Amino acid sequence: MQVQAVTKYTGISAQKARLVVNEMRGRQAEEALAILEFMPQSSARIVAKTIKSALFNATENFGLDAEDMYIAKIVADDAPMRRWRRFGARGRFKPWIRRSSHITVVLEERVNGEA
C-alpha cells in the first residue's frame, strides 16, 4: 500500500531541495528522519516535516506499522516563481527571482521477505 504526503509552495528552490531529497530515496522512513535531523541544509527541515506527515498518515489513517515503511518515491518539483524588482543604476532594474518548490513523498510498506 502506498501512502502520500505533499508540501506545496515551500520557500526553498527545488534545486536546493533536491540535494537533500536525493539522499533520502529508498531509505527506511525512521532512518531518514534521524539523518535529516543532523543535516545542515535548511531544506532538510521541510523534507523531514513532509516525511513525518506521510508516516503519520500511514499509521493513523491506514493502521500500518511505522517501522515497516520506506521511502518509495520522493521528488522536489518546481513551483511558481515570484519576480521582484530591485532598482539599479541609470533607471534600470535588476530582477530577483524567488523560487519555490513542491515536495512529494510516497511511502510503501516493506514486507519482511523483501530486501
N, C-alpha and C positions, 0 to 999 in steps of 0.2 A: 504494500500500500504506500502511496506517495502522499506526503504532507507538504504544503507550500506556505511560504510567508514572503511578503513583498514589502519593501520600504521604498516609498516613492519620493521624488524631489529632495533628495539629500543634498546638503550644501557642499558636497565634495565632488570633484570631477571624476568621471568614470575611469580615466587613465590612472589616477591615483588609487582609486578603489580596487582596480584590477590587480595591483601589486599585492594586496592583501588577499583578495578573493582567490587568486591562483594558487596560493599556498594551502588553502583550506579544502580544495576539491578532493573528494574521496576519503576524507578523514572521518573518524567517529565524531559525532556531534559534541560530546562532552570533552573529548580531547582537543577539538578545535577551539572550544571556549576557553580552555586552560591556556592554550598557546596565545590566543588573541589578547588575553589579559596582560601579557607582558610585551606585546608588540608596541613600538614607539609611534607608529603611524596613527594619525587622527582618524583615519577611516576604519581602523580596527575596532573602535567602539561601536560604530554604526553597523558593521558586519556582525559583531557579536550580538548586538541587540536584535538583528534580523534572525540569526540562528536561534537565539533564545525563544523568540516568538514562534518559530516553526516547531521547536522542541516542545513548547507548552501546548501548541495546537495538537501535536501528536498525542501527548499524554492526557490532556483534559478532554478533547473532543472525540478522540478515537480510542482511548484506553490502551495505547501502545506503551511499551517499556522504553524509557529514555536511554538505557544502556545499549539497546539493540539498534538505535538509529544512527545512520551515517549520511553524509552529505553526498547525494547522488548527482545533484546539479546545482551550481551556484554561478550566477552571472551578474555583471555590473554593466548595465546599458546606459547609453546617453539619454539625458532628459532635456527639456527645453533650456536654452541659454538666455540669460538676461544680458542685454547690452547697455553698458553705462558709458557716459561721455566724460572724459577728463580733458579739460581745455588746456591747450598748449600755446606756444608762442605764435605770433603773427596771425591770430584769428583762427588757427587750426584747432582740431580736437583729436585726441588720441582715444580710440575705442578700447574699453575694457570689456572683456567677455567673462561673465560669471557663469561657470559651468555647473551643472548639477547632474545627478545620476539616479537610476532606479536599480535597487539591488534585490535580486530574486534568489531564494534558497528553496531547494526541493530536497526533502529528507525521505529516505526509504528505510524499511526495516530489514536488517541483515539477519538471516536465519543462521543458526549455529553451524550448519553444514557448509555455508558459503565461505569463501576465502576473503 
